[in-house]
Amino acid sequence: MAGVMDSVNQRTQLVGQNRLELLLFRLNGDQLYGINVFKVREVLQCPELTLLPKSHPVVRGVANIRGATIPILDLSMATGLPGLQEDTRRSFVIITEYNTKTQGFLVHSVERIVNMNWEEIHPPPKGTGRDHYLTAVTRVDNRMVEIIDVEKVLAEVAPSSESVSDGVIDAEVQDKAVLLRVLTVDDSSVARKQVSRCLQTVGVEVVALNDGRQALDYLRKLVDEGKRPEEEFLMMISDIEMPEMDGYTLTAEIRSDPRMQKLHICLHTSLSGVFNQAMVKKVGADDFLAKFKPDDLAQRVVDRIKATH
């Protein structure tokens, strides 16, 4: 497995160029699935698991890995498929970090890492319904690869609070907020709803779009109509990982266009780490915020309202 992860050290060279690396894996059958390598900390043969009484059925147990106790989720069961029936010791665990939390995903096998352009990653086909667990699809060697909406999986297994604490928003801010709009961009339907509900608590109107390409087209249409995005929107809150165009590239495109470069941009992502903060500065974003902390998100909007009004 060391060979599979060799290229992880070079992954940072891809970010900001609308590129990514996908770790390909399988669950129960021949279908290939993918996960962004940037969220993968380690891949290993499944260690011995300790069962947790009264835990969610998807949680197969916890494992002690490098001194940390990490929950191991059966990704097959979490996405509505039959759980892995084989001896877990014959399976693999992908250790990931999402929204500042670490967990392992139990999978049947891990294939390889592929280097791709976000333009090759597409939204799920229309007609897949509302209950699917896909955030995107792509093709590798002429085979369909499904990219799982991990944020939806985690929201179902371990729901986090979406309420904003008392004292974060005051009446004066809410009075001003009702006249303002915020543009949000995220490919995860769960994340879009979480962000929208949080911002609606603040009081602003929310315009929610699904990916960077859609957002850039929307903003270009605005400026072609003679409007100024910084006057139309208090700010833009954008995910980083998105099909068609990632948040870094979206930000760089906005900053390179004099007609829209004054738009305040906050990148809001489940990607963690100091490296991302460096990338925020490189592409010209105004702020960076890890998902999903309602108080922190609401506070960013409140601060922006106070700063501009």
BADREN-164954 format. One record per residue (C-alpha): residue number from 1; residue in three letters; x, y, z. Coordinates in steps of 0.02 Angstrom, whole numbers, m for minus. Each point is the difference from the previous one (the first is absolute). Layout:
// residues N
+-----+--------+--------+--------+--------+
| num | residu |      u |      v |      w |
+-----+--------+--------+--------+--------+
| NUM |    ALA |      X |      Y |      Z |
...
+-----+--------+--------+--------+--------+
//
This chain:
// residues 309
+-----+--------+--------+--------+--------+
| num | residu |      u |      v |      w |
+-----+--------+--------+--------+--------+
|   1 |    MET |      0 |      0 |      0 |
|   2 |    ALA |    149 |    114 |     18 |
|   3 |    GLY |      8 |      8 |   m190 |
|   4 |    VAL |   m180 |     61 |    m10 |
|   5 |    MET |     37 |    147 |    114 |
|   6 |    ASP |    169 |     49 |    m73 |
|   7 |    SER |    m71 |    147 |    m96 |
|   8 |    VAL |    m89 |     77 |    150 |
|   9 |    ASN |    154 |    104 |     39 |
|  10 |    GLN |    m12 |     82 |   m171 |
|  11 |    ARG |   m187 |     37 |     10 |
|  12 |    THR |     24 |    179 |     55 |
|  13 |    GLN |     73 |     41 |   m170 |
|  14 |    LEU |   m170 |    m34 |    m79 |
|  15 |    VAL |   m108 |    113 |    107 |
|  16 |    GLY |    m36 |    169 |    m78 |
|  17 |    GLN |     19 |    m68 |   m176 |
|  18 |    ASN |   m177 |    m71 |     m6 |
|  19 |    ARG |     76 |   m172 |     22 |
|  20 |    LEU |    m20 |   m139 |    127 |
|  21 |    GLU |     52 |   m177 |     35 |
|  22 |    LEU |   m130 |   m134 |     30 |
|  23 |    LEU |     31 |   m157 |    102 |
|  24 |    LEU |   m101 |   m137 |    m85 |
|  25 |    PHE |    m79 |   m140 |    102 |
|  26 |    ARG |   m136 |   m132 |     m5 |
|  27 |    LEU |   m138 |    m45 |    121 |
|  28 |    ASN |   m101 |   m158 |    m33 |
|  29 |    GLY |     14 |    m23 |   m187 |
|  30 |    ASP |     93 |     58 |   m154 |
|  31 |    GLN |    m60 |    181 |      9 |
|  32 |    LEU |    143 |    123 |     25 |
|  33 |    TYR |    m14 |    141 |    126 |
|  34 |    GLY |    112 |    149 |     29 |
|  35 |    ILE |     54 |    113 |    143 |
|  36 |    ASN |    110 |    154 |     m9 |
|  37 |    VAL |    175 |    m47 |     58 |
|  38 |    PHE |     14 |    167 |     87 |
|  39 |    LYS |   m121 |    m66 |    132 |
|  40 |    VAL |     90 |   m166 |     21 |
|  41 |    ARG |    124 |    m15 |    142 |
|  42 |    GLU |     40 |   m184 |    m16 |
|  43 |    VAL |    m53 |   m164 |    m80 |
|  44 |    LEU |     28 |   m162 |     95 |
|  45 |    GLN |    m59 |   m179 |     20 |
|  46 |    CYS |   m146 |      4 |    120 |
|  47 |    PRO |     67 |    m17 |    178 |
|  48 |    GLU |    m90 |    m89 |    141 |
|  49 |    LEU |   m163 |     89 |     40 |
|  50 |    THR |    m80 |     25 |    170 |
|  51 |    LEU |   m189 |      2 |     m3 |
|  52 |    LEU |    m91 |    148 |     75 |
|  53 |    PRO |   m166 |    m40 |     87 |
|  54 |    LYS |   m149 |    101 |    m64 |
|  55 |    SER |    103 |     79 |   m140 |
|  56 |    HIS |    m74 |     39 |   m171 |
|  57 |    PRO |    m16 |   m161 |   m104 |
|  58 |    VAL |    117 |     74 |   m131 |
|  59 |    VAL |    140 |     11 |    130 |
|  60 |    ARG |     83 |   m171 |     m3 |
|  61 |    GLY |    108 |     43 |    150 |
|  62 |    VAL |    147 |    106 |     52 |
|  63 |    ALA |    185 |    m29 |    m31 |
|  64 |    ASN |    154 |     62 |     88 |
|  65 |    ILE |    108 |     75 |   m137 |
|  66 |    ARG |    162 |     89 |     44 |
|  67 |    GLY |    m60 |     35 |    176 |
|  68 |    ALA |   m171 |     69 |    m52 |
|  69 |    THR |   m169 |    m86 |     15 |
|  70 |    ILE |    m87 |     16 |   m168 |
|  71 |    PRO |   m177 |    m54 |    m47 |
|  72 |    ILE |     m8 |   m117 |   m151 |
|  73 |    LEU |   m153 |     20 |   m111 |
|  74 |    ASP |    m60 |   m131 |   m124 |
|  75 |    LEU |    m11 |    112 |   m153 |
|  76 |    SER |   m100 |   m129 |    m96 |
|  77 |    MET |   m136 |     m6 |    133 |
|  78 |    ALA |      6 |    189 |     22 |
|  79 |    THR |    m48 |     27 |   m182 |
|  80 |    GLY |   m148 |   m120 |      2 |
|  81 |    LEU |     90 |   m155 |    m64 |
|  82 |    PRO |     20 |   m165 |     93 |
|  83 |    GLY |    137 |     12 |    130 |
|  84 |    LEU |    166 |    m87 |    m31 |
|  85 |    GLN |    m27 |   m181 |     49 |
|  86 |    GLU |    179 |    m60 |     m5 |
|  87 |    ASP |    119 |     m8 |    147 |
|  88 |    THR |     47 |    182 |     30 |
|  89 |    ARG |    183 |    m51 |     16 |
|  90 |    ARG |     m3 |    m36 |   m187 |
|  91 |    SER |    m69 |    174 |    m37 |
|  92 |    PHE |     84 |    169 |     m4 |
|  93 |    VAL |    m28 |    161 |     95 |
|  94 |    ILE |     19 |    173 |    m76 |
|  95 |    ILE |     40 |    122 |    141 |
|  96 |    THR |    m71 |    170 |    m44 |
|  97 |    GLU |    m20 |    173 |     73 |
|  98 |    TYR |   m162 |     94 |    m31 |
|  99 |    ASN |    m59 |    156 |     88 |
| 100 |    THR |    146 |    m13 |    124 |
| 101 |    LYS |    m56 |   m176 |     51 |
| 102 |    THR |     93 |   m162 |    m36 |
| 103 |    GLN |    m87 |   m163 |    m46 |
| 104 |    GLY |     37 |   m158 |    m98 |
| 105 |    PHE |   m102 |    m69 |   m143 |
| 106 |    LEU |     m4 |   m189 |    m17 |
| 107 |    VAL |     12 |    m54 |   m183 |
| 108 |    HIS |     25 |   m164 |    m91 |
| 109 |    SER |    156 |     50 |    m96 |
| 110 |    VAL |    104 |    150 |    m50 |
| 111 |    GLU |     57 |     16 |   m180 |
| 112 |    ARG |    112 |    148 |    m44 |
| 113 |    ILE |     13 |    188 |     m8 |
| 114 |    VAL |    m42 |     95 |   m159 |
| 115 |    ASN |     43 |    180 |    m42 |
| 116 |    MET |   m148 |     95 |    m75 |
| 117 |    ASN |    m66 |    172 |    m46 |
| 118 |    TRP |   m156 |     62 |     90 |
| 119 |    GLU |    m74 |     33 |   m172 |
| 120 |    GLU |     m6 |   m190 |    m21 |
| 121 |    ILE |   m103 |    m15 |    160 |
| 122 |    HIS |   m186 |     24 |    m32 |
| 123 |    PRO |   m157 |     16 |    107 |
| 124 |    PRO |   m104 |   m159 |     18 |
| 125 |    PRO |   m111 |    m35 |   m151 |
| 126 |    LYS |   m175 |     72 |      6 |
| 127 |    GLY |   m127 |   m130 |     48 |
| 128 |    THR |    102 |    m77 |    141 |
| 129 |    GLY |   m127 |     66 |    124 |
| 130 |    ARG |     23 |     86 |    167 |
| 131 |    ASP |     54 |   m147 |    107 |
| 132 |    HIS |    162 |    m45 |    m88 |
| 133 |    TYR |    169 |     18 |     84 |
| 134 |    LEU |     95 |     70 |   m148 |
| 135 |    THR |     78 |    171 |     m6 |
| 136 |    ALA |     80 |    m25 |   m172 |
| 137 |    VAL |     47 |   m127 |   m133 |
| 138 |    THR |    144 |    m19 |   m121 |
| 139 |    ARG |     78 |   m128 |   m117 |
| 140 |    VAL |    168 |    m86 |     18 |
| 141 |    ASP |     60 |   m118 |   m138 |
| 142 |    ASN |   m175 |     12 |    m73 |
| 143 |    ARG |    m78 |    m62 |    163 |
| 144 |    MET |   m123 |     97 |    106 |
| 145 |    VAL |     66 |     58 |    168 |
| 146 |    GLU |   m123 |     58 |    132 |
| 147 |    ILE |     57 |    130 |    128 |
| 148 |    ILE |    m94 |    m19 |    163 |
| 149 |    ASP |    m76 |    147 |     93 |
| 150 |    VAL |     94 |    m34 |    161 |
| 151 |    GLU |    m76 |    152 |     84 |
| 152 |    LYS |   m172 |    m78 |    m22 |
| 153 |    VAL |     63 |   m164 |     72 |
| 154 |    LEU |     75 |     85 |    152 |
| 155 |    ALA |   m153 |    110 |     27 |
| 156 |    GLU |   m107 |   m157 |     11 |
| 157 |    VAL |    117 |   m102 |    110 |
| 158 |    ALA |     55 |    140 |    117 |
| 159 |    PRO |   m112 |    153 |    m23 |
| 160 |    SER |     76 |    163 |     56 |
| 161 |    SER |    m97 |    146 |     72 |
| 162 |    GLU |    m59 |    125 |   m130 |
| 163 |    SER |    m65 |    128 |    124 |
| 164 |    VAL |     87 |    165 |     35 |
| 165 |    SER |     34 |     38 |    183 |
| 166 |    ASP |    m86 |    143 |     89 |
| 167 |    GLY |    100 |    161 |     m4 |
| 168 |    VAL |     81 |    m26 |   m170 |
| 169 |    ILE |   m134 |    100 |    m90 |
| 170 |    ASP |    m77 |    158 |     72 |
| 171 |    ALA |   m158 |     93 |    m52 |
| 172 |    GLU |     97 |    142 |    m83 |
| 173 |    VAL |     93 |   m122 |   m112 |
| 174 |    GLN |   m161 |    m91 |    m46 |
| 175 |    ASP |    m83 |    166 |    m48 |
| 176 |    LYS |    142 |     35 |   m121 |
| 177 |    ALA |     11 |   m181 |    m60 |
| 178 |    VAL |   m174 |     m5 |    m77 |
| 179 |    LEU |     58 |    120 |   m136 |
| 180 |    LEU |    153 |   m104 |    m44 |
| 181 |    ARG |     38 |   m153 |   m105 |
| 182 |    VAL |    138 |   m130 |     14 |
| 183 |    LEU |     56 |   m112 |   m143 |
| 184 |    THR |     43 |   m179 |     52 |
| 185 |    VAL |     81 |   m132 |   m109 |
| 186 |    ASP |     10 |   m185 |     48 |
| 187 |    ASP |    m22 |   m163 |    m94 |
| 188 |    SER |    m66 |    m95 |    153 |
| 189 |    SER |   m188 |     16 |     21 |
| 190 |    VAL |     20 |    m29 |    186 |
| 191 |    ALA |    131 |    137 |     15 |
| 192 |    ARG |   m106 |    122 |   m101 |
| 193 |    LYS |   m147 |    m28 |    117 |
| 194 |    GLN |    109 |     17 |    156 |
| 195 |    VAL |     76 |    163 |    m60 |
| 196 |    SER |   m167 |     70 |    m60 |
| 197 |    ARG |    m87 |    m36 |    165 |
| 198 |    CYS |    142 |     81 |     97 |
| 199 |    LEU |      0 |    157 |   m108 |
| 200 |    GLN |   m189 |     13 |      6 |
| 201 |    THR |     15 |      3 |    190 |
| 202 |    VAL |    110 |    153 |    m19 |
| 203 |    GLY |   m136 |     74 |   m110 |
| 204 |    VAL |     81 |     17 |   m171 |
| 205 |    GLU |    m73 |    m63 |   m162 |
| 206 |    VAL |     97 |   m148 |    m71 |
| 207 |    VAL |     37 |    m38 |   m182 |
| 208 |    ALA |     67 |   m178 |     m6 |
| 209 |    LEU |     94 |    m71 |   m150 |
| 210 |    ASN |     70 |   m175 |    m29 |
| 211 |    ASP |    178 |     21 |    m64 |
| 212 |    GLY |    136 |    123 |    m50 |
| 213 |    ARG |    m41 |     m1 |   m185 |
| 214 |    GLN |   m182 |     40 |     35 |
| 215 |    ALA |     51 |    139 |    119 |
| 216 |    LEU |    123 |     79 |   m122 |
| 217 |    ASP |   m129 |     m3 |   m140 |
| 218 |    TYR |   m127 |     79 |    117 |
| 219 |    LEU |    119 |    140 |     50 |
| 220 |    ARG |     53 |     33 |   m179 |
| 221 |    LYS |   m183 |     17 |    m49 |
| 222 |    LEU |    m23 |    127 |    139 |
| 223 |    VAL |    145 |    108 |    m57 |
| 224 |    ASP |    m54 |    m15 |   m182 |
| 225 |    GLU |   m164 |     78 |     57 |
| 226 |    GLY |     98 |    145 |     75 |
| 227 |    LYS |    m18 |    m57 |    181 |
| 228 |    ARG |    139 |     m7 |    129 |
| 229 |    PRO |     13 |   m163 |    100 |
| 230 |    GLU |     68 |     91 |    153 |
| 231 |    GLU |   m158 |    105 |      1 |
| 232 |    GLU |   m116 |   m146 |    m36 |
| 233 |    PHE |     74 |   m111 |    136 |
| 234 |    LEU |     70 |     29 |    172 |
| 235 |    MET |    121 |   m143 |    m32 |
| 236 |    MET |     24 |   m167 |    m86 |
| 237 |    ILE |     24 |   m157 |    105 |
| 238 |    SER |     72 |   m139 |   m108 |
| 239 |    ASP |     50 |   m181 |     23 |
| 240 |    ILE |    170 |    m49 |    m71 |
| 241 |    GLU |    m30 |   m176 |    m67 |
| 242 |    MET |   m129 |     11 |   m139 |
| 243 |    PRO |    m28 |    m81 |   m170 |
| 244 |    GLU |     35 |    100 |   m157 |
| 245 |    MET |     98 |    136 |     93 |
| 246 |    ASP |     71 |      1 |    177 |
| 247 |    GLY |    m12 |    145 |    122 |
| 248 |    TYR |    182 |     50 |    m21 |
| 249 |    THR |    m19 |     18 |   m188 |
| 250 |    LEU |   m167 |     91 |     21 |
| 251 |    THR |     83 |    125 |    117 |
| 252 |    ALA |    147 |     26 |   m118 |
| 253 |    GLU |   m119 |     30 |   m146 |
| 254 |    ILE |   m100 |    128 |    100 |
| 255 |    ARG |    157 |     92 |     55 |
| 256 |    SER |     65 |      6 |   m178 |
| 257 |    ASP |   m156 |     90 |    m64 |
| 258 |    PRO |     m1 |    187 |     47 |
| 259 |    ARG |   m190 |      2 |    m11 |
| 260 |    MET |    m23 |   m122 |    144 |
| 261 |    GLN |    165 |     m4 |     93 |
| 262 |    LYS |    m66 |    101 |    149 |
| 263 |    LEU |   m121 |   m137 |     52 |
| 264 |    HIS |     40 |    m59 |    178 |
| 265 |    ILE |     40 |   m187 |     m5 |
| 266 |    CYS |      4 |   m124 |    143 |
| 267 |    LEU |     53 |   m178 |    m41 |
| 268 |    HIS |    m98 |   m122 |    108 |
| 269 |    THR |     64 |   m177 |     m9 |
| 270 |    SER |     17 |   m169 |     83 |
| 271 |    LEU |    182 |      1 |    m55 |
| 272 |    SER |    108 |     42 |    150 |
| 273 |    GLY |    174 |     59 |     35 |
| 274 |    VAL |    122 |    145 |    m12 |
| 275 |    PHE |     33 |    m37 |   m183 |
| 276 |    ASN |   m176 |     52 |    m47 |
| 277 |    GLN |     21 |    166 |     89 |
| 278 |    ALA |    155 |     31 |   m105 |
| 279 |    MET |    m99 |    m42 |   m157 |
| 280 |    VAL |   m136 |    124 |     53 |
| 281 |    LYS |    129 |    139 |     m4 |
| 282 |    LYS |     75 |    m62 |   m163 |
| 283 |    VAL |   m165 |      7 |    m96 |
| 284 |    GLY |    m58 |    161 |     84 |
| 285 |    ALA |   m144 |    m57 |    111 |
| 286 |    ASP |    m42 |    111 |    149 |
| 287 |    ASP |    m31 |   m137 |    127 |
| 288 |    PHE |      5 |   m187 |     35 |
| 289 |    LEU |   m118 |    m98 |    112 |
| 290 |    ALA |     m6 |   m186 |     41 |
| 291 |    LYS |   m169 |    m87 |    m13 |
| 292 |    PHE |   m121 |    m10 |     84 |
| 293 |    LYS |     m9 |    112 |    153 |
| 294 |    PRO |   m161 |    102 |     m1 |
| 295 |    ASP |     61 |    128 |    127 |
| 296 |    ASP |    161 |     33 |    m96 |
| 297 |    LEU |    m92 |     13 |   m166 |
| 298 |    ALA |   m133 |    115 |     71 |
| 299 |    GLN |    135 |    106 |     83 |
| 300 |    ARG |     90 |     24 |   m167 |
| 301 |    VAL |   m160 |     68 |    m76 |
| 302 |    VAL |    m37 |    108 |    152 |
| 303 |    ASP |    176 |     73 |     m6 |
| 304 |    ARG |    m21 |     35 |   m184 |
| 305 |    ILE |   m166 |     89 |     29 |
| 306 |    LYS |     78 |    108 |    136 |
| 307 |    ALA |    152 |     39 |   m107 |
| 308 |    THR |   m100 |     57 |   m151 |
| 309 |    HIS |   m153 |     79 |     80 |
+-----+--------+--------+--------+--------+
//
